[in-house]
Structures are given as C-alpha cells and as structure tokens.
Amino acid sequence: MKSGCPNRPNEEQKVCDRCHTRPAVHHTCYGATAEVRSLCLECFEQTASPQELASSKQWEHALRTGKCQYCGAPAAGGSMNGGFPGPMKTNLWCEACRLDLVEFSSRPENVIPEDFDVGDEAQMEQMSRDLAERDRRQQEFMRQRVNERKPQ
C-alpha cells in the first residue's frame, strides 16, 4: 500500500531508510505488519519489485490526473490500498480536504486503536463495526466542510 497519510500534517522531511542521505519521497505501509518503509526515489527504484514499480506508476498517474473525492478539486495527495483480497482502491484529496481530514483524525473520538488482537474474532468484528461507524462520521464531516467552503 502506498500512502499520502492525511493525518501527518507538517511532518519534518524524512530521510531515506536505506541510504540515510536523500529525502524520502516514496512511503510504503505494509498492512499485515504495519511496517513503514520510506525511501528516496533512487533507492526505491533499486529495491522495488516489478509489482511495486508498476503500482508506483499507477499511483503517479492517478495523482497527476485525479480529482479530490470530496470536492472535485485537483488531487494533491492520497492513498492507494493494495488490492488484496479485492481490487486496488485509490483515495485522492486536495490540500484543503487533507487539512480537514487531519482535523477529523486528530479528534479523540476518531483515533484508531493500534493495539488489538487480530486472532480474536469478536474483537475483529467489533473493530470492523467501529471502523464503519468512523467512516460514516468522516464522510459526514467532509460533506459539511466542503459545503462550508462553497461560495454562497
């Protein structure tokens, strides 16, 4: 999964995890382990699998040509969720909507717990319900914010 992480505002520029020299421009989060790999373009191109390179090209095209899913403005960032078990899903947002998403995610009631037992079926079902409810609240929050920005 490649991510534009809307909930990391004004984060200091990260240095490549591999060469420790150049700025990291390619950030990959592996959902199964939650490991994040941040690489400069050169190190990414040297170490990426053919599938990762193809995914990166697909992402660059989506970002270059895409529109914000909330307000329709040109995309400035987003995320691409990697295809298993279903199709690849791309989420795009503009800068104004990114800031709104940061605000939404920073509210205590919207924080996603990081410590849960993936082997506990009941806990995973509850997490699924909680995430669906959070998504509903986020969609409503974003509808309100976009409407507030529209000229009257």
Helices and strands as residue ranges (DSSP letters): E 2-3, E 26-30, E 35-39, H 41-47, H 50-65, E 77-81, E 89-93, H 95-106, G 108-110, H 121-149
